[in-house]
């Protein structure tokens, strides 16, 4: 890389010296329109010179983004999409709201401004926290990318002197939204889940269809395993196998970010496997030993159709083997819950229009992750409060995490009003 007037930088007694002359500190030149052209990396923050070198550095950043998205724990498509969106929103904000052209030119104060911007837009604290964590991860990655430039080792995130800059997302001035772990946990009511499973079974018995068979298998898999969203949605058939030690039982080999990439064998209830097979048979993807049988690498939960994609320019390029998204899974659960709440409202005498409106609002309170919460609490109760079993099934690395998890799922109980009534001599 050509740095123009690049010269060695010497640090003496805390003062930056170039060619024997003391120079301004980073904080002082950042407030100026242009850094001194004699600085070895001044071109990174200039506008009137060093355009070619700046463009080259921008290319380094574009490459870093793609490498970062496929490194570490960002293996799944969903995680990569989430991280990419976070960084894209950060870039858009710095460019359109702050006029900052390049990601390395930002300061901690800009991060704080972004937090305020996202808050004003009504974004939840949890979502803001996730955006900040993703972008912070990117800057840590860039700081760790080093190479030899102008006779010294520098990282991809440096100041005009070539000194490594600290992560702007971890600065002390950043007031991150305070989020209490699992504070927004909500579980699907067990009575609603029972009704949904029973209703789907009746519908499939009377007139089976792909949608109902898939939804039944999907609800059973989520409800009886307690796995994370990504763990269920990315299931492939080749990882399902019969249990060699227990006839009639099955296991699933999970490999993913939940266990840092290590493979683990998990029990897979026979009732969920049977439901999955029924769904695959109806879809024409079940023919053991014959043509059309589902492949080992094929996703189990595939979109039923491409309706709604007609306006996509690349609709013909959609992969045949792709799994449904989390938003689709959320929509499936909310649709089933809406049907349940309409049933409840109609049974209570509410008219159809009012029932539909109320049911829509109720169903919107839950996401597919709410089934994991239901699983945790119901297993905790059914097992006689065996927290070790619950922790293992949830894949938590610490019992403390499970304790916090369950604490937020527990509903408050009125254990005082009867005592007070008797004390006061009142009868209600």
Buried (B, 14 or more C-beta within 10 A) or exposed (E): EEBBEBEEBEEEEEEBEBEEEEBBEBEEBBEEEEBBEBBBBBBBBBEEBBEEBBEEBBEBBEEBBEEBBEEEEBBBBBBBBBBBEBBEBBBEBBEEEBEBEBBBBBBBEBBBBBBEBBEEEEBEBEBBBBBBEBBBBBBBBBBEBBEEBBEEEBBBBBBBBBBBBEBBBBEEEBEBBEBEEBEEBBBBBEEBBEBBBEBBEEBBEEEBEEBBBBBBBBBBBBBBBBBBBBBBBBBBBEBBEEBEEEEEBBBBBBEBBBEEEEEEEBBBBBEBBEBBBBBBEBBEBBEEEEEEBBEEEBBBBBBEEEEEEEEEEEEEEEEEEEBBBBEBBBBBBBEBBBBBBBBBBBEEEBEEEEBBEBBBEBBEEBBBBBBBBBBBBBBBEEEEEEBEBBBEBBBBEEEEBBEBBBEBBEEEEEEEEEEEEEEEEEEE
